[in-house]
Each structure stands twice: as structure tokens, then as C-alpha cells.
Amino acid sequence: MAKILAKITIGILSIWALAFIIAEIMGVTVYFPYTIVERQEIPYHRIASVRLAVFLTFAYFGFRYLFLQSEKLYPIQFLEIYIKSLTVCCLFVFYNSEVEYREYYFFLFLFIVSLILHYASRNKIRSYFN
């Protein structure tokens, strides 16, 4: 059940990401969930969260490479690590930026997705190594 839920979640997020890329090419900026702006700035706290999550993910994989070179990761684990990084960064950036409480729905959404991916990826790893 967790694998099916994870596949549905990842499928929806993948289609969502492609739609946003196509929209940006067409000159329309869309940010989560479906806030459409035409060539306006995305709120700073959103950009800062994504930027810090990329750096945190890079640092994680950098240290992982330095100390655990022989361990392999599956694609769902990469997605899980990035979503967890984004969740943590959102919480700290949103708190430090003193954003409105309604903005925390994005954090809540990411937290739920990270739980789904965490649960699904752990089952997948166990099935390979048991």
C-alpha cells in the first residue's frame, strides 16, 4: 500500500513539475500549489527555502560520498532526501521570515510527502536486502 501511495504521489508531483516548466517557458510563473503570476517575483521565503534545500542536499551527498562511497541509493531515496531537506529548510526560513500562518500549508504538504516517501523507501530497501 505504501509503495502504491508513493508512486501516485511521485507521479502527481512529476506531472506538476513538468506543467510548471512548460508554463515558465510560455512566460507564466506558477508556484505552489497553483498560484499563477505573470513574470512577477516569487516570494523570497519560497526561493530561499528551495535554495537552501539544494545546498543541504548537496552537502548530504557530498559527505555521504566522502564517508560511505560504496553504498548505493535508489531514486526514491534521492527524492526522499531532497523533500526532507526542503521540509526542514521551509520550517526555518518561514519561521525566520515571520510569514503568515497560512503559508505553513506548504510546509505541512512537504512534511506529509516526506513521510510517505520515507515509509515507502524503507520498505523498498528492506525488500532488496532481506
PLY file of the C-alpha trace (Angstrom):
ply
format ascii 1.0
element vertex 130
property float x
property float y
property float z
element edge 129
property int vertex1
property int vertex2
end_header
0.00 0.00 0.00
2.83 2.43 0.85
4.51 1.77 -2.50
1.31 2.50 -4.39
0.72 5.70 -2.41
4.33 6.75 -3.02
4.03 6.05 -6.76
0.82 8.07 -7.00
2.39 10.94 -5.02
5.56 10.94 -7.11
3.55 10.71 -10.33
1.40 13.69 -9.41
4.42 15.74 -8.32
6.26 14.84 -11.54
3.35 15.96 -13.72
3.05 19.09 -11.55
6.76 19.85 -12.08
6.55 19.38 -15.86
3.48 21.63 -16.05
5.37 24.35 -14.18
8.34 24.06 -16.53
6.08 24.37 -19.59
4.27 27.33 -18.02
7.58 29.09 -17.34
8.65 28.59 -20.96
5.36 30.17 -22.01
6.03 33.19 -19.79
3.79 32.31 -16.85
5.29 31.74 -13.42
3.49 29.28 -11.18
4.44 28.47 -7.62
2.98 26.02 -5.16
0.24 24.98 -5.19
-1.14 26.76 -8.25
-0.54 30.44 -7.69
-0.16 31.96 -11.13
1.73 35.20 -11.66
2.93 36.64 -14.92
6.63 37.46 -14.67
6.44 38.62 -11.08
8.71 37.76 -8.24
8.17 34.53 -6.36
8.09 35.29 -2.62
11.59 35.41 -1.15
10.90 32.85 1.57
9.92 30.28 -1.07
13.04 30.88 -3.16
15.29 30.85 -0.09
13.78 27.55 1.06
14.44 25.85 -2.28
17.94 27.30 -2.49
18.89 26.12 0.99
17.33 22.71 0.37
19.52 22.28 -2.71
22.60 23.20 -0.67
21.59 20.88 2.17
21.02 18.01 -0.25
24.37 18.71 -1.91
26.10 18.73 1.48
24.39 15.48 2.45
25.51 13.70 -0.71
28.97 15.26 -0.50
29.55 13.90 2.99
27.91 10.63 2.06
30.35 10.28 -0.82
33.32 11.08 1.42
32.41 8.60 4.13
30.13 5.96 2.55
31.34 5.66 -1.03
30.22 2.10 -1.57
26.58 2.45 -0.55
24.09 2.76 -3.38
20.91 4.80 -3.34
17.67 4.30 -5.21
15.85 7.18 -6.96
13.10 7.24 -4.35
15.77 7.77 -1.68
17.12 10.83 -3.52
13.61 12.27 -3.74
13.06 11.49 -0.07
16.28 13.25 0.95
15.52 16.35 -1.13
11.92 16.60 0.12
13.12 16.19 3.72
15.73 18.91 3.15
13.09 21.19 1.67
10.76 20.49 4.59
13.41 21.40 7.17
14.55 24.49 5.25
10.95 25.68 4.81
10.29 25.45 8.50
13.36 27.51 9.44
13.08 30.06 6.65
9.34 30.55 7.16
9.86 30.98 10.90
12.77 33.42 10.49
10.89 35.39 7.81
7.82 35.59 10.03
5.49 34.63 7.21
1.74 34.41 7.68
0.45 31.21 9.21
-1.42 30.31 6.03
1.97 29.89 4.29
2.74 26.95 6.55
0.40 24.75 4.49
3.35 24.34 2.12
5.46 23.01 5.00
2.63 20.69 6.04
2.29 19.38 2.48
6.03 18.70 2.26
6.02 17.02 5.65
3.24 14.63 4.59
5.01 13.84 1.30
8.31 13.23 3.12
6.57 10.81 5.49
5.06 8.90 2.57
8.42 8.72 0.78
10.26 7.77 3.96
7.89 4.92 4.65
7.88 3.72 1.03
11.64 3.88 0.59
12.34 1.99 3.80
10.10 -0.88 2.72
11.78 -0.96 -0.65
15.25 -1.14 0.87
14.25 -3.96 3.20
12.80 -5.96 0.33
16.09 -5.78 -1.56
18.33 -6.77 1.31
16.24 -9.37 3.18
0 1
1 2
2 3
3 4
4 5
5 6
6 7
7 8
8 9
9 10
10 11
11 12
12 13
13 14
14 15
15 16
16 17
17 18
18 19
19 20
20 21
21 22
22 23
23 24
24 25
25 26
26 27
27 28
28 29
29 30
30 31
31 32
32 33
33 34
34 35
35 36
36 37
37 38
38 39
39 40
40 41
41 42
42 43
43 44
44 45
45 46
46 47
47 48
48 49
49 50
50 51
51 52
52 53
53 54
54 55
55 56
56 57
57 58
58 59
59 60
60 61
61 62
62 63
63 64
64 65
65 66
66 67
67 68
68 69
69 70
70 71
71 72
72 73
73 74
74 75
75 76
76 77
77 78
78 79
79 80
80 81
81 82
82 83
83 84
84 85
85 86
86 87
87 88
88 89
89 90
90 91
91 92
92 93
93 94
94 95
95 96
96 97
97 98
98 99
99 100
100 101
101 102
102 103
103 104
104 105
105 106
106 107
107 108
108 109
109 110
110 111
111 112
112 113
113 114
114 115
115 116
116 117
117 118
118 119
119 120
120 121
121 122
122 123
123 124
124 125
125 126
126 127
127 128
128 129
